[in-house]
Amino acid sequence: MKSTIRYTLTALTLALAALGMTAQETSTSGAVSRRSSRDRREAATNNNGISQRAQGHFSSANSSLSDADTQWMRVIYRNLDLEKDSNAALYFPEEPIEGQENLFRIIMRLLADNQIPAYEYLDGREIFTDQYRLAVKDLLDRFYIIYEPAKGSSEKNPRFVIDEADVPSNEVLSYFVIERWTYDTRNNRLRPEVEAICPVLHRAGDFGGDAIKYPMFWVKYSDLRPYLAQQTIFVNDDNNLPTCTYDDFFNLSMYRGDIYKTRNLRNKSMAQLYPDPEDRQRAQDSIQARLDNFEAKLWTPTREELAARAEQANPAEAADSADGTEVAATTEQPKQNRAARSTKRSKKKPAKVKESQASRSSSATRSVRRRK
């Protein structure tokens, strides 16, 4: 009897232990499955909250047009001076305030986190390949930016921590921008697209004097765009609400910059092609005018548009021609009156002639009868 009871208790203990192990395995597997799904979400989303789907959307936003749709293209290089009011939104705020950062701090943060690549600045050439990709550590050492290795940094995934006070955002006073102007037959429109951005460091020498400009590196705009679309800015002093993003600022061409180079066969800048500043300014204005009037030249103007253009081109001749028409109209009126009077007189003269002939004929017949 006692052995039977002991056997039953042992069987119950083993059964309960088996149930506990099964429950533990189930909970563990559930935790593993939940952890794996969380890891997948974290892998699909980077530290800045940009998912791979969003990155794919921004990278393929302008890839819907094929080469057959593009019939004309011109590459323009501009120099954006941040001291101008139209470009001040790229410089301010100098330090992060209420979650807002200027453009250079965003670029440096992404480079330090190894989120975007940077490419070597080559004087006269822009090659965005892995061969000319810059190592972030070499870039920071080149421009004497203090940094520390971040946690989890490795040779394959180097990451760095840069203190906010060590970011030289106050010395980046201009940007070089590459614009690609393309005309596509699908939409029948000419549109500019920013291809790459280069921060320019204005740093004075050890002995003072004028600041020397150091182009730092090139960053492709397609790599920056998913992050710039999340940073809101305000561009008007009258309205301090952040009504647009950095992406809107570049896509809507709200910036202003001088043309310092165009892609040409000799690969020369505007300063090399036009050493005289006045000739260079006229050439820059001519290039900008051709870009602005490109779409207008695609269509045949109407007669009214031609007349309006002629009047705008020569307003003095138009005024003289208007005065001439008025004088001609006033001189034609007396001529018409004279002509009318002459026609009236010409109509009356034949009647008099007939009367005189009739009187002459009657007098002649009478004289003959008297003679008889």
C-alpha positions as a Markdown table, in Angstrom:
| # | Residue | x | y | z |
|---|---|---|---|---|
| 1 | Met | 0.0 | 0.0 | 0.0 |
| 2 | Lys | 2.8 | 2.4 | 0.9 |
| 3 | Ser | 4.7 | 1.5 | -2.2 |
| 4 | Thr | 1.6 | 2.3 | -4.3 |
| 5 | Ile | 1.2 | 5.7 | -2.7 |
| 6 | Arg | 4.8 | 6.5 | -3.2 |
| 7 | Tyr | 4.6 | 5.5 | -6.8 |
| 8 | Thr | 1.6 | 7.7 | -7.3 |
| 9 | Leu | 3.3 | 10.7 | -5.7 |
| 10 | Thr | 6.4 | 10.2 | -7.8 |
| 11 | Ala | 4.3 | 10.0 | -11.0 |
| 12 | Leu | 2.4 | 13.2 | -10.0 |
| 13 | Thr | 5.7 | 15.0 | -9.3 |
| 14 | Leu | 7.2 | 14.0 | -12.6 |
| 15 | Ala | 4.0 | 15.1 | -14.4 |
| 16 | Leu | 4.0 | 18.5 | -12.7 |
| 17 | Ala | 7.7 | 18.9 | -13.5 |
| 18 | Ala | 7.1 | 18.1 | -17.1 |
| 19 | Leu | 4.2 | 20.6 | -17.3 |
| 20 | Gly | 6.4 | 23.3 | -15.7 |
| 21 | Met | 9.2 | 22.7 | -18.2 |
| 22 | Thr | 6.7 | 22.8 | -21.1 |
| 23 | Ala | 5.3 | 26.1 | -19.9 |
| 24 | Gln | 8.8 | 27.5 | -19.4 |
| 25 | Glu | 9.8 | 26.5 | -22.9 |
| 26 | Thr | 6.7 | 28.0 | -24.3 |
| 27 | Ser | 7.3 | 31.3 | -22.5 |
| 28 | Thr | 10.9 | 31.2 | -23.5 |
| 29 | Ser | 10.1 | 30.6 | -27.2 |
| 30 | Gly | 7.5 | 33.4 | -27.1 |
| 31 | Ala | 10.1 | 35.7 | -25.6 |
| 32 | Val | 12.5 | 34.6 | -28.3 |
| 33 | Ser | 10.0 | 35.2 | -31.0 |
| 34 | Arg | 9.0 | 38.6 | -29.6 |
| 35 | Arg | 12.7 | 39.5 | -29.3 |
| 36 | Ser | 13.4 | 38.4 | -32.9 |
| 37 | Ser | 10.5 | 40.5 | -34.2 |
| 38 | Arg | 11.7 | 43.5 | -32.2 |
| 39 | Asp | 15.2 | 42.9 | -33.6 |
| 40 | Arg | 13.8 | 42.8 | -37.1 |
| 41 | Arg | 12.1 | 46.2 | -36.5 |
| 42 | Glu | 15.2 | 47.7 | -35.1 |
| 43 | Ala | 17.2 | 46.4 | -38.0 |
| 44 | Ala | 14.7 | 47.9 | -40.4 |
| 45 | Thr | 14.8 | 51.2 | -38.6 |
| 46 | Asn | 18.0 | 53.2 | -37.9 |
| 47 | Asn | 18.8 | 55.3 | -34.9 |
| 48 | Asn | 17.2 | 58.4 | -36.5 |
| 49 | Gly | 13.8 | 56.8 | -37.0 |
| 50 | Ile | 14.2 | 56.4 | -40.8 |
| 51 | Ser | 12.9 | 53.1 | -42.0 |
| 52 | Gln | 14.3 | 51.3 | -45.0 |
| 53 | Arg | 10.9 | 51.7 | -46.7 |
| 54 | Ala | 11.1 | 55.5 | -46.3 |
| 55 | Gln | 14.7 | 55.5 | -47.5 |
| 56 | Gly | 13.6 | 53.6 | -50.6 |
| 57 | His | 10.8 | 56.0 | -51.2 |
| 58 | Phe | 13.0 | 59.0 | -51.1 |
| 59 | Ser | 15.8 | 57.4 | -53.1 |
| 60 | Ser | 13.3 | 56.3 | -55.9 |
| 61 | Ala | 11.2 | 59.4 | -55.8 |
| 62 | Asn | 13.0 | 60.9 | -58.9 |
| 63 | Ser | 13.8 | 57.6 | -60.6 |
| 64 | Ser | 10.5 | 57.2 | -62.3 |
| 65 | Leu | 11.8 | 59.1 | -65.4 |
| 66 | Ser | 13.8 | 57.0 | -67.8 |
| 67 | Asp | 16.7 | 58.2 | -70.0 |
| 68 | Ala | 14.3 | 58.3 | -73.0 |
| 69 | Asp | 12.1 | 60.9 | -71.3 |
| 70 | Thr | 15.1 | 63.2 | -70.6 |
| 71 | Gln | 15.8 | 65.3 | -73.7 |
| 72 | Trp | 18.0 | 68.0 | -72.3 |
| 73 | Met | 20.2 | 68.5 | -69.3 |
| 74 | Arg | 22.7 | 71.0 | -67.8 |
| 75 | Val | 24.8 | 70.8 | -64.7 |
| 76 | Ile | 25.2 | 74.0 | -62.7 |
| 77 | Tyr | 27.5 | 74.6 | -59.7 |
| 78 | Arg | 26.4 | 77.3 | -57.2 |
| 79 | Asn | 28.0 | 79.0 | -54.2 |
| 80 | Leu | 25.5 | 79.5 | -51.4 |
| 81 | Asp | 26.6 | 82.4 | -49.1 |
| 82 | Leu | 25.0 | 81.9 | -45.7 |
| 83 | Glu | 25.4 | 85.5 | -44.8 |
| 84 | Lys | 22.6 | 86.3 | -47.2 |
| 85 | Asp | 19.1 | 86.4 | -45.8 |
| 86 | Ser | 17.8 | 83.9 | -48.4 |
| 87 | Asn | 20.2 | 81.3 | -47.2 |
| 88 | Ala | 20.2 | 82.1 | -43.4 |
| 89 | Ala | 17.9 | 79.1 | -42.7 |
| 90 | Leu | 20.9 | 76.8 | -43.4 |
| 91 | Tyr | 23.0 | 78.4 | -40.8 |
| 92 | Phe | 20.7 | 79.1 | -37.9 |
| 93 | Pro | 20.4 | 78.0 | -35.2 |
| 94 | Glu | 24.1 | 77.8 | -34.4 |
| 95 | Glu | 23.4 | 75.5 | -31.5 |
| 96 | Pro | 20.6 | 72.9 | -31.2 |
| 97 | Ile | 17.5 | 74.6 | -29.8 |
| 98 | Glu | 14.2 | 72.8 | -29.1 |
| 99 | Gly | 15.1 | 69.9 | -31.4 |
| 100 | Gln | 16.1 | 72.2 | -34.3 |
| 101 | Glu | 19.6 | 71.8 | -35.9 |
| 102 | Asn | 21.3 | 73.6 | -38.7 |
| 103 | Leu | 22.3 | 71.8 | -41.8 |
| 104 | Phe | 26.0 | 71.2 | -41.0 |
| 105 | Arg | 25.2 | 69.7 | -37.5 |
| 106 | Ile | 22.7 | 67.2 | -39.2 |
| 107 | Ile | 25.4 | 66.2 | -41.7 |
| 108 | Met | 28.1 | 65.7 | -39.0 |
| 109 | Arg | 25.8 | 63.7 | -36.8 |
| 110 | Leu | 24.9 | 61.4 | -39.6 |
| 111 | Leu | 28.5 | 61.0 | -40.6 |
| 112 | Ala | 29.6 | 60.2 | -37.0 |
| 113 | Asp | 26.8 | 57.6 | -36.7 |
| 114 | Asn | 27.9 | 56.1 | -40.1 |
| 115 | Gln | 24.5 | 56.7 | -41.6 |
| 116 | Ile | 25.6 | 58.4 | -44.8 |
| 117 | Pro | 28.8 | 58.3 | -46.8 |
| 118 | Ala | 31.0 | 61.2 | -47.6 |
| 119 | Tyr | 33.1 | 61.6 | -50.8 |
| 120 | Glu | 36.4 | 63.3 | -51.5 |
| 121 | Tyr | 36.3 | 66.8 | -52.8 |
| 122 | Leu | 38.2 | 66.8 | -56.1 |
| 123 | Asp | 39.0 | 70.1 | -57.7 |
| 124 | Gly | 37.1 | 70.0 | -60.9 |
| 125 | Arg | 35.8 | 66.4 | -60.6 |
| 126 | Glu | 33.0 | 64.8 | -58.6 |
| 127 | Ile | 33.1 | 61.0 | -58.5 |
| 128 | Phe | 30.7 | 59.4 | -56.1 |
| 129 | Thr | 32.1 | 55.9 | -56.0 |
| 130 | Asp | 33.5 | 53.7 | -53.2 |
| 131 | Gln | 37.0 | 54.4 | -54.5 |
| 132 | Tyr | 36.6 | 58.0 | -53.4 |
| 133 | Arg | 34.6 | 57.5 | -50.3 |
| 134 | Leu | 36.2 | 59.1 | -47.2 |
| 135 | Ala | 36.8 | 57.5 | -43.9 |
| 136 | Val | 35.1 | 59.5 | -41.2 |
| 137 | Lys | 38.1 | 59.3 | -38.9 |
| 138 | Asp | 40.4 | 60.7 | -41.5 |
| 139 | Leu | 37.9 | 63.5 | -42.2 |
| 140 | Leu | 37.7 | 64.5 | -38.6 |
| 141 | Asp | 41.5 | 64.4 | -38.2 |
| 142 | Arg | 42.0 | 66.5 | -41.3 |
| 143 | Phe | 39.9 | 69.4 | -40.0 |
| 144 | Tyr | 40.9 | 69.0 | -36.4 |
| 145 | Ile | 37.5 | 68.0 | -35.0 |
| 146 | Ile | 37.7 | 66.4 | -31.6 |
| 147 | Tyr | 35.9 | 63.0 | -31.3 |
| 148 | Glu | 35.7 | 59.8 | -29.3 |
| 149 | Pro | 34.8 | 56.3 | -30.4 |
| 150 | Ala | 31.2 | 55.4 | -29.6 |
| 151 | Lys | 30.0 | 52.3 | -27.9 |
| 152 | Gly | 29.7 | 49.4 | -30.2 |
| 153 | Ser | 32.1 | 50.9 | -32.7 |
| 154 | Ser | 34.1 | 48.5 | -34.9 |
| 155 | Glu | 36.2 | 48.5 | -37.9 |
| 156 | Lys | 33.3 | 47.5 | -40.1 |
| 157 | Asn | 30.9 | 49.9 | -38.5 |
| 158 | Pro | 33.0 | 52.9 | -37.1 |
| 159 | Arg | 31.0 | 55.3 | -35.0 |
| 160 | Phe | 32.1 | 58.4 | -33.2 |
| 161 | Val | 30.8 | 60.8 | -30.6 |
| 162 | Ile | 31.4 | 64.5 | -31.2 |
| 163 | Asp | 30.6 | 67.0 | -28.5 |
| 164 | Glu | 28.3 | 69.8 | -29.6 |
| 165 | Ala | 30.9 | 72.5 | -28.7 |
| 166 | Asp | 33.4 | 70.7 | -31.0 |
| 167 | Val | 31.3 | 70.9 | -34.1 |
| 168 | Pro | 32.6 | 73.9 | -36.2 |
| 169 | Ser | 29.2 | 74.9 | -37.4 |
| 170 | Asn | 30.0 | 78.6 | -36.9 |
| 171 | Glu | 32.9 | 78.3 | -39.4 |
| 172 | Val | 30.8 | 76.8 | -42.2 |
| 173 | Leu | 29.7 | 80.0 | -43.9 |
| 174 | Ser | 29.0 | 78.7 | -47.3 |
| 175 | Tyr | 28.0 | 75.6 | -49.3 |
| 176 | Phe | 28.7 | 74.3 | -52.8 |
| 177 | Val | 25.7 | 72.8 | -54.5 |
| 178 | Ile | 25.5 | 70.8 | -57.7 |
| 179 | Glu | 22.2 | 71.4 | -59.6 |
| 180 | Arg | 21.0 | 69.1 | -62.4 |
| 181 | Trp | 18.6 | 70.9 | -64.7 |
| 182 | Thr | 16.7 | 68.4 | -66.8 |
| 183 | Tyr | 13.8 | 68.7 | -69.3 |
| 184 | Asp | 11.6 | 65.6 | -69.6 |
| 185 | Thr | 9.1 | 65.1 | -72.4 |
| 186 | Arg | 6.7 | 63.1 | -70.1 |
| 187 | Asn | 5.8 | 66.2 | -68.0 |
| 188 | Asn | 6.9 | 68.9 | -70.5 |
| 189 | Arg | 8.7 | 70.9 | -67.9 |
| 190 | Leu | 12.2 | 71.9 | -66.8 |
| 191 | Arg | 13.1 | 71.3 | -63.2 |
| 192 | Pro | 16.3 | 71.6 | -61.2 |
| 193 | Glu | 17.4 | 68.9 | -58.8 |
| 194 | Val | 20.1 | 69.1 | -56.2 |
| 195 | Glu | 22.6 | 66.4 | -56.7 |
| 196 | Ala | 25.2 | 67.0 | -54.0 |
| 197 | Ile | 26.2 | 69.4 | -51.2 |
| 198 | Cys | 29.6 | 70.4 | -50.0 |
| 199 | Pro | 30.2 | 72.3 | -46.8 |
| 200 | Val | 32.9 | 75.0 | -47.1 |
| 201 | Leu | 34.9 | 75.8 | -44.0 |
| 202 | His | 36.0 | 79.4 | -43.5 |
| 203 | Arg | 38.9 | 79.3 | -41.2 |
| 204 | Ala | 41.4 | 82.0 | -40.5 |
| 205 | Gly | 45.1 | 81.3 | -40.4 |
| 206 | Asp | 47.4 | 81.3 | -37.3 |
| 207 | Phe | 48.4 | 84.9 | -38.0 |
| 208 | Gly | 45.0 | 86.3 | -38.7 |
| 209 | Gly | 44.1 | 87.9 | -41.9 |
| 210 | Asp | 41.3 | 86.9 | -44.3 |
| 211 | Ala | 39.6 | 83.5 | -43.8 |
| 212 | Ile | 40.7 | 80.7 | -46.1 |
| 213 | Lys | 38.0 | 78.6 | -47.7 |
| 214 | Tyr | 38.3 | 74.8 | -47.3 |
| 215 | Pro | 35.8 | 72.6 | -49.2 |
| 216 | Met | 35.3 | 69.7 | -46.8 |
| 217 | Phe | 33.6 | 66.8 | -48.6 |
| 218 | Trp | 30.7 | 66.0 | -50.9 |
| 219 | Val | 27.5 | 64.4 | -49.7 |
| 220 | Lys | 24.9 | 63.1 | -52.1 |
| 221 | Tyr | 21.5 | 64.7 | -51.6 |
| 222 | Ser | 19.7 | 61.5 | -52.2 |
| 223 | Asp | 21.4 | 60.1 | -49.1 |
| 224 | Leu | 20.5 | 63.2 | -47.0 |
| 225 | Arg | 17.0 | 63.6 | -48.2 |
| 226 | Pro | 15.2 | 61.1 | -45.9 |
| 227 | Tyr | 16.7 | 62.9 | -42.8 |
| 228 | Leu | 16.2 | 66.5 | -44.2 |
| 229 | Ala | 12.5 | 65.7 | -44.7 |
| 230 | Gln | 12.1 | 65.3 | -41.0 |
| 231 | Gln | 13.8 | 68.6 | -39.9 |
| 232 | Thr | 11.4 | 71.5 | -40.0 |
| 233 | Ile | 12.7 | 75.1 | -40.3 |
| 234 | Phe | 11.2 | 78.6 | -40.6 |
| 235 | Val | 12.5 | 80.8 | -43.4 |
| 236 | Asn | 10.6 | 84.1 | -42.8 |
| 237 | Asp | 11.3 | 86.6 | -40.0 |
| 238 | Asp | 7.6 | 87.6 | -40.0 |
| 239 | Asn | 6.5 | 84.0 | -39.3 |
| 240 | Asn | 8.5 | 82.1 | -36.7 |
| 241 | Leu | 6.6 | 78.9 | -37.2 |
| 242 | Pro | 8.5 | 76.1 | -38.9 |
| 243 | Thr | 6.4 | 75.8 | -42.0 |
| 244 | Cys | 8.7 | 73.8 | -44.2 |
| 245 | Thr | 11.5 | 71.3 | -44.1 |
| 246 | Tyr | 15.0 | 71.3 | -45.4 |
| 247 | Asp | 13.9 | 69.1 | -48.2 |
| 248 | Asp | 11.2 | 71.6 | -49.2 |
| 249 | Phe | 13.9 | 74.3 | -49.0 |
| 250 | Phe | 16.0 | 72.6 | -51.6 |
| 251 | Asn | 13.3 | 71.1 | -53.8 |
| 252 | Leu | 11.5 | 74.5 | -54.1 |
| 253 | Ser | 14.8 | 76.3 | -54.9 |
| 254 | Met | 14.3 | 78.7 | -52.0 |
| 255 | Tyr | 18.0 | 79.3 | -51.8 |
| 256 | Arg | 20.0 | 81.8 | -53.8 |
| 257 | Gly | 23.6 | 81.3 | -55.1 |
| 258 | Asp | 26.0 | 82.6 | -57.7 |
| 259 | Ile | 27.0 | 80.3 | -60.5 |
| 260 | Tyr | 30.7 | 79.6 | -60.1 |
| 261 | Lys | 31.0 | 76.8 | -62.7 |
| 262 | Thr | 29.1 | 74.9 | -65.4 |
| 263 | Arg | 30.0 | 71.5 | -66.7 |
| 264 | Asn | 32.0 | 72.1 | -69.9 |
| 265 | Leu | 34.4 | 70.2 | -72.1 |
| 266 | Arg | 37.5 | 72.0 | -70.8 |
| 267 | Asn | 36.3 | 71.5 | -67.2 |
| 268 | Lys | 37.0 | 75.2 | -66.2 |
| 269 | Ser | 35.3 | 77.4 | -63.7 |
| 270 | Met | 33.7 | 80.7 | -64.5 |
| 271 | Ala | 36.7 | 82.5 | -63.0 |
| 272 | Gln | 39.1 | 80.7 | -65.4 |
| 273 | Leu | 36.9 | 81.3 | -68.4 |
| 274 | Tyr | 36.1 | 85.0 | -67.6 |
| 275 | Pro | 39.0 | 86.6 | -65.6 |
| 276 | Asp | 37.3 | 90.0 | -65.7 |
| 277 | Pro | 34.6 | 90.3 | -63.0 |
| 278 | Glu | 32.3 | 92.3 | -65.2 |
| 279 | Asp | 32.5 | 89.7 | -68.0 |
| 280 | Arg | 32.0 | 86.9 | -65.5 |
| 281 | Gln | 28.8 | 88.6 | -64.1 |
| 282 | Arg | 27.4 | 89.1 | -67.6 |
| 283 | Ala | 28.1 | 85.4 | -68.3 |
| 284 | Gln | 26.4 | 84.3 | -65.1 |
| 285 | Asp | 23.3 | 86.5 | -65.8 |
| 286 | Ser | 23.2 | 85.1 | -69.3 |
| 287 | Ile | 23.2 | 81.5 | -68.1 |
| 288 | Gln | 20.5 | 82.2 | -65.5 |
| 289 | Ala | 18.4 | 84.0 | -68.1 |
| 290 | Arg | 18.6 | 81.1 | -70.5 |
| 291 | Leu | 17.5 | 78.7 | -67.7 |
| 292 | Asp | 14.6 | 80.9 | -66.8 |
| 293 | Asn | 13.4 | 81.4 | -70.4 |
| 294 | Phe | 14.0 | 77.8 | -71.5 |
| 295 | Glu | 10.4 | 76.8 | -71.2 |
| 296 | Ala | 9.1 | 80.0 | -72.8 |
| 297 | Lys | 11.2 | 79.2 | -76.0 |
| 298 | Leu | 9.5 | 75.8 | -76.4 |
| 299 | Trp | 6.2 | 77.3 | -77.5 |
| 300 | Thr | 5.4 | 79.6 | -80.5 |
| 301 | Pro | 4.3 | 83.0 | -79.2 |
| 302 | Thr | 1.0 | 84.6 | -80.4 |
| 303 | Arg | 0.7 | 87.9 | -82.2 |
| 304 | Glu | -0.4 | 89.6 | -79.0 |
| 305 | Glu | 2.7 | 88.3 | -77.2 |
| 306 | Leu | 5.0 | 89.4 | -80.1 |
| 307 | Ala | 3.4 | 92.9 | -80.0 |
| 308 | Ala | 3.8 | 93.1 | -76.3 |
| 309 | Arg | 7.5 | 92.1 | -76.6 |
| 310 | Ala | 8.1 | 94.7 | -79.3 |
| 311 | Glu | 6.5 | 97.3 | -77.2 |
| 312 | Gln | 8.6 | 96.4 | -74.1 |
| 313 | Ala | 11.8 | 96.3 | -76.2 |
| 314 | Asn | 11.2 | 99.7 | -77.9 |
| 315 | Pro | 8.7 | 101.8 | -76.0 |
| 316 | Ala | 9.8 | 105.0 | -77.7 |
| 317 | Glu | 9.2 | 103.6 | -81.2 |
| 318 | Ala | 5.8 | 102.3 | -80.1 |
| 319 | Ala | 4.9 | 105.8 | -78.8 |
| 320 | Asp | 6.2 | 107.4 | -82.1 |
| 321 | Ser | 4.2 | 105.0 | -84.2 |
| 322 | Ala | 1.1 | 105.7 | -82.1 |
| 323 | Asp | 1.6 | 109.5 | -82.6 |
| 324 | Gly | 2.1 | 108.9 | -86.3 |
| 325 | Thr | -1.2 | 107.0 | -86.6 |
| 326 | Glu | -3.0 | 109.9 | -84.8 |
| 327 | Val | -1.5 | 112.5 | -87.1 |
| 328 | Ala | -2.3 | 110.4 | -90.2 |
| 329 | Ala | -5.9 | 110.1 | -88.9 |
| 330 | Thr | -6.3 | 113.8 | -88.5 |
| 331 | Thr | -4.8 | 114.6 | -91.9 |
| 332 | Glu | -7.0 | 112.0 | -93.6 |
| 333 | Gln | -10.2 | 113.7 | -92.4 |
| 334 | Pro | -9.8 | 117.0 | -94.4 |
| 335 | Lys | -8.8 | 115.0 | -97.4 |
| 336 | Gln | -12.0 | 113.0 | -97.2 |
| 337 | Asn | -14.0 | 116.2 | -96.8 |
| 338 | Arg | -12.3 | 117.6 | -99.9 |
| 339 | Ala | -12.9 | 114.5 | -101.9 |
| 340 | Ala | -16.6 | 114.5 | -100.9 |
| 341 | Arg | -16.9 | 118.1 | -102.0 |
| 342 | Ser | -15.2 | 117.4 | -105.3 |
| 343 | Thr | -17.6 | 114.5 | -106.0 |
| 344 | Lys | -20.6 | 116.8 | -105.3 |
| 345 | Arg | -19.3 | 119.4 | -107.6 |
| 346 | Ser | -18.5 | 116.8 | -110.3 |
| 347 | Lys | -22.1 | 115.6 | -110.1 |
| 348 | Lys | -23.5 | 119.1 | -110.6 |
| 349 | Lys | -21.3 | 120.0 | -113.5 |
| 350 | Pro | -22.8 | 117.5 | -116.0 |
| 351 | Ala | -26.3 | 118.9 | -115.4 |
| 352 | Lys | -25.1 | 122.5 | -116.3 |
| 353 | Val | -23.4 | 121.2 | -119.4 |
| 354 | Lys | -26.6 | 119.5 | -120.5 |
| 355 | Glu | -28.6 | 122.7 | -120.0 |
| 356 | Ser | -26.2 | 124.8 | -121.9 |
| 357 | Gln | -26.2 | 122.3 | -124.8 |
| 358 | Ala | -30.0 | 122.3 | -124.8 |
| 359 | Ser | -30.2 | 126.0 | -124.8 |
| 360 | Arg | -27.7 | 126.2 | -127.6 |
| 361 | Ser | -29.5 | 123.7 | -129.7 |
| 362 | Ser | -32.9 | 125.5 | -129.2 |
| 363 | Ser | -31.4 | 128.8 | -130.2 |
| 364 | Ala | -29.9 | 127.3 | -133.3 |
| 365 | Thr | -33.2 | 125.9 | -134.5 |
| 366 | Arg | -35.0 | 129.2 | -134.0 |
| 367 | Ser | -32.4 | 131.1 | -136.0 |
| 368 | Val | -32.9 | 128.8 | -138.9 |
| 369 | Arg | -36.7 | 129.2 | -138.9 |
| 370 | Arg | -36.4 | 132.9 | -138.8 |
| 371 | Arg | -34.2 | 132.9 | -141.8 |
| 372 | Lys | -36.8 | 130.9 | -143.7 |
